[in-house]
């Protein structure tokens, strides 16, 4: 009897770790089966691209938050229809240009994140970004998950299971956040641009005849123009939302954080 009682917490922890790993890898894995938005251009590795001048918004440091924000979960009933013939008015084009300029201006960023998976599971952690192409997500305990991009590949690592899944960076939604320069209206298929007093949202679509359509919705603050969250919708219609906060664009992460060891999966420092 005592042994059974003791094993129950371990079982619950193992189940929670498994759900966290599936949620963490889901928003990357589902994007891999979709067609590339820019098949002729590697947004994460453009030798001639020069970093855009940093704007005041990119240099600003957000006030410290002690509690994670509540991510805004999109209503699936209000997803834009998309299609071949989509046009935007001057205001919408200006909003897209503003988001493109912001994403291009930020060269380094550190902060915290909270993720909500398709099943409603909620996880938190820290992230570190260095352009071009480098980012690291460290999930808080009891999760043993980390996601690392070294500029070429992205790995979803489970230190407890000593496993890691490897994907090309160019085939994940991370490429939009990690490219030196990007013009969303020119370089991607935009299906919706909306704005209100609090948030500006832009939705990108990727289509593949074999697996269906996936989407990425980026949300920035209307007033401060800073990245707030993104939502990946997989071809089955399931959403994974990641909200970021406590952003600091002045810190330069240790380059060693973005190195990928393809032989040692369990070391938390690799």
C-alpha positions as CSV (number, residue, x, y, z in Angstrom):
1,X,0.0,0.0,0.0
2,X,2.7,2.5,0.9
3,X,4.7,1.6,-2.2
4,X,1.6,2.3,-4.4
5,X,1.0,5.7,-2.7
6,X,4.6,6.6,-3.2
7,X,4.6,5.8,-6.9
8,X,1.5,7.9,-7.7
9,X,3.3,11.3,-7.5
10,X,6.1,9.9,-9.7
11,X,3.5,8.7,-12.3
12,X,1.8,12.1,-12.3
13,X,5.2,13.9,-12.8
14,X,6.1,11.6,-15.6
15,X,2.7,12.2,-17.3
16,X,3.1,16.0,-16.9
17,X,6.6,15.9,-18.4
18,X,5.4,13.9,-21.3
19,X,2.6,16.4,-22.0
20,X,5.0,19.3,-21.7
21,X,7.4,17.7,-24.2
22,X,4.5,17.1,-26.7
23,X,3.3,20.7,-26.3
24,X,6.8,22.1,-26.6
25,X,7.6,20.2,-29.8
26,X,4.2,20.5,-31.3
27,X,4.4,24.1,-32.5
28,X,7.7,23.3,-34.3
29,X,6.8,19.9,-35.6
30,X,3.4,20.9,-37.0
31,X,5.1,23.7,-39.0
32,X,7.6,21.3,-40.5
33,X,5.0,19.5,-42.5
34,X,3.8,22.7,-44.2
35,X,5.3,24.2,-47.3
36,X,7.9,26.9,-46.8
37,X,6.6,30.4,-47.1
38,X,9.7,31.6,-49.0
39,X,11.0,28.6,-50.9
40,X,13.7,30.5,-52.7
41,X,15.0,32.5,-49.7
42,X,16.6,31.4,-46.5
43,X,15.4,34.1,-44.1
44,X,17.6,32.9,-41.4
45,X,20.8,32.8,-43.5
46,X,21.1,35.8,-45.9
47,X,24.8,36.7,-46.2
48,X,24.1,40.1,-47.7
49,X,21.5,41.2,-45.2
50,X,22.6,43.9,-42.8
51,X,20.9,44.5,-39.4
52,X,18.5,47.4,-39.5
53,X,19.2,50.3,-37.2
54,X,17.7,49.7,-33.7
55,X,14.6,51.7,-33.0
56,X,13.7,53.2,-29.7
57,X,11.1,50.5,-29.3
58,X,13.7,47.8,-29.8
59,X,16.0,49.3,-27.2
60,X,13.3,49.7,-24.6
61,X,13.2,47.3,-21.7
62,X,9.8,46.2,-20.5
63,X,8.9,46.7,-16.8
64,X,9.7,43.7,-14.7
65,X,6.7,41.4,-14.3
66,X,6.6,39.0,-11.3
67,X,3.7,36.9,-12.6
68,X,3.3,35.5,-16.2
69,X,0.6,37.2,-18.3
70,X,-2.5,35.4,-19.4
71,X,-2.0,34.5,-23.1
72,X,-4.8,35.5,-25.4
73,X,-6.2,32.3,-27.0
74,X,-7.6,33.0,-30.4
75,X,-11.2,32.0,-31.1
76,X,-11.0,29.3,-33.8
77,X,-14.5,30.4,-35.0
78,X,-13.0,33.8,-36.0
79,X,-10.0,32.6,-38.1
80,X,-9.6,34.5,-41.4
81,X,-10.8,32.6,-44.4
82,X,-7.6,33.2,-46.4
83,X,-7.6,32.5,-50.2
84,X,-5.8,33.7,-53.3
85,X,-7.2,37.1,-53.6
86,X,-6.5,39.1,-50.4
87,X,-6.0,42.8,-50.4
88,X,-5.2,45.2,-47.6
89,X,-5.9,48.9,-47.2
90,X,-3.3,51.6,-46.5
91,X,-3.7,51.3,-42.7
92,X,-3.2,47.6,-42.7
93,X,-0.2,47.9,-44.9
94,X,1.3,50.4,-42.5
95,X,0.7,48.1,-39.5
96,X,2.4,45.2,-41.4
97,X,5.3,47.5,-42.2
98,X,5.6,48.6,-38.5
99,X,5.7,44.9,-37.3
100,X,8.3,44.1,-40.0
101,X,10.5,47.0,-39.0
102,X,10.3,46.0,-35.3
103,X,11.2,42.3,-36.0
104,X,14.1,43.5,-38.2
105,X,15.4,46.0,-35.6
106,X,15.7,43.6,-32.7
107,X,19.0,41.8,-32.8
108,X,19.2,40.4,-29.2
109,X,16.4,39.6,-26.7
110,X,16.0,37.8,-23.4
111,X,12.9,37.3,-21.4
112,X,10.3,34.9,-20.0
113,X,7.5,33.0,-21.7
114,X,4.3,31.2,-20.9
115,X,3.0,28.6,-23.3
116,X,-0.5,27.2,-23.6
117,X,-0.8,23.9,-25.5
118,X,-3.7,22.6,-27.6
119,X,-5.0,20.7,-24.5
120,X,-4.9,23.8,-22.3
121,X,-1.7,22.8,-20.5
122,X,0.3,25.7,-19.3
123,X,4.1,25.8,-19.0
124,X,6.6,28.6,-18.3
125,X,10.3,29.3,-18.8
126,X,13.0,31.6,-20.1
127,X,14.2,32.4,-23.6
128,X,17.4,33.9,-25.1
129,X,17.7,35.2,-28.7
130,X,20.7,36.2,-30.8
131,X,20.3,37.1,-34.5
132,X,20.7,35.7,-37.0
133,X,19.1,32.4,-36.3
134,X,19.9,31.6,-32.6
135,X,17.4,31.1,-29.9
136,X,17.0,29.0,-26.7
137,X,13.9,28.1,-24.7
138,X,14.4,26.7,-21.2
139,X,11.2,25.3,-19.6
140,X,10.8,25.5,-15.9
141,X,10.9,22.4,-13.7
142,X,9.5,19.8,-13.5
143,X,9.8,19.9,-17.3
144,X,13.1,18.6,-18.7
145,X,12.5,20.2,-22.1
146,X,14.7,22.8,-23.9
147,X,14.5,24.1,-27.5
148,X,17.7,25.3,-29.1
149,X,18.5,26.8,-32.5
150,X,22.2,27.3,-33.6
151,X,21.3,29.2,-36.7
152,X,21.0,26.1,-38.9
153,X,19.1,23.5,-37.0
154,X,16.5,23.5,-34.2
155,X,16.5,20.7,-31.6
156,X,13.7,19.8,-29.1
157,X,15.6,18.1,-26.3
158,X,14.3,16.0,-23.4
159,X,17.2,15.7,-20.9
160,X,15.4,13.1,-18.8
161,X,14.7,10.8,-21.8
162,X,18.1,11.7,-23.4
163,X,16.4,12.3,-26.7
164,X,16.3,15.2,-29.1
165,X,14.4,15.9,-32.3
166,X,16.3,17.9,-35.0
167,X,14.6,20.1,-37.6
168,X,16.0,22.6,-40.2
169,X,15.5,26.1,-38.9
170,X,14.3,27.2,-42.4
171,X,11.3,25.0,-42.0
172,X,10.0,26.3,-38.7
173,X,8.1,29.5,-37.7
174,X,11.1,30.6,-35.7
175,X,12.7,31.8,-38.9
176,X,10.4,34.9,-38.9
177,X,11.6,36.0,-35.5
178,X,15.3,35.2,-36.2
179,X,15.9,36.6,-39.6
180,X,18.0,39.8,-39.8
181,X,15.5,41.6,-42.0
182,X,12.0,40.7,-43.1
183,X,9.2,42.4,-45.0
184,X,6.1,40.4,-44.0
185,X,3.9,41.5,-46.9
186,X,6.6,40.8,-49.5
187,X,8.3,37.7,-48.0
188,X,5.3,35.8,-46.6
189,X,1.7,35.0,-47.4
190,X,-0.3,37.3,-45.1
191,X,-4.0,36.4,-44.7
192,X,-5.1,38.8,-42.1
193,X,-4.1,42.1,-40.4
194,X,-6.1,43.5,-37.5
195,X,-5.5,46.2,-34.9
196,X,-7.3,47.6,-31.9
197,X,-6.3,49.8,-29.0
198,X,-4.2,47.1,-27.3
199,X,-2.8,44.7,-30.0
200,X,-1.9,44.5,-33.6
201,X,-2.1,41.0,-35.1
202,X,-0.8,39.7,-38.4
203,X,-1.5,36.1,-39.6
204,X,0.7,34.2,-42.0
205,X,-0.3,31.1,-43.8
206,X,1.6,28.1,-45.1
207,X,0.0,25.5,-47.4
208,X,0.9,22.0,-48.4
209,X,-1.3,19.8,-50.6
210,X,-0.3,16.7,-48.7
211,X,-0.9,17.8,-45.1
212,X,-3.0,20.9,-45.3
213,X,-2.6,24.5,-44.0
214,X,-0.8,25.8,-41.0
215,X,-0.8,29.4,-39.7
216,X,1.3,31.7,-37.5
217,X,-0.3,34.7,-35.9
218,X,2.1,37.3,-34.4
219,X,0.8,39.9,-31.9
220,X,2.5,43.1,-30.9
221,X,1.4,45.9,-28.6
222,X,-0.3,48.7,-30.5
223,X,1.3,51.4,-28.3
224,X,4.8,50.1,-27.6
225,X,5.1,47.9,-30.8
226,X,6.8,45.1,-28.8
227,X,6.2,41.5,-29.5
228,X,3.6,40.1,-27.1
229,X,2.8,36.5,-28.3
230,X,2.5,34.2,-31.2
231,X,0.1,31.3,-32.0
232,X,0.8,28.4,-34.3
233,X,-2.2,26.6,-35.8
234,X,-1.4,23.2,-37.1
235,X,-3.1,21.6,-40.1
236,X,-5.6,19.9,-37.8
237,X,-6.7,23.2,-36.4
238,X,-5.0,22.9,-33.0
239,X,-3.4,26.1,-31.5
240,X,-0.3,26.5,-29.4
241,X,0.2,30.0,-28.0
242,X,3.4,31.4,-26.6
243,X,3.3,34.8,-24.8
244,X,6.6,36.6,-23.9
245,X,7.3,39.2,-21.2
246,X,10.0,40.9,-19.3
247,X,11.8,41.5,-22.6
248,X,15.3,43.0,-22.6
249,X,16.9,43.9,-25.9
250,X,20.1,45.2,-24.4
251,X,21.5,42.0,-23.0
252,X,23.8,39.8,-25.1
253,X,23.3,36.1,-24.3
254,X,26.4,33.8,-24.0
255,X,27.1,32.4,-27.4
256,X,27.6,29.0,-25.8
257,X,23.9,28.8,-25.0
258,X,23.1,28.2,-28.7
259,X,25.6,25.3,-29.3
260,X,24.0,22.0,-30.1
261,X,25.7,18.8,-29.0
262,X,24.4,16.1,-31.3
263,X,25.8,13.3,-29.1
264,X,25.1,14.3,-25.5
265,X,21.4,14.9,-25.0
266,X,21.2,14.8,-21.3
267,X,23.6,17.6,-20.3
268,X,21.5,20.7,-19.4
269,X,24.3,23.0,-20.3
270,X,24.5,21.9,-23.9
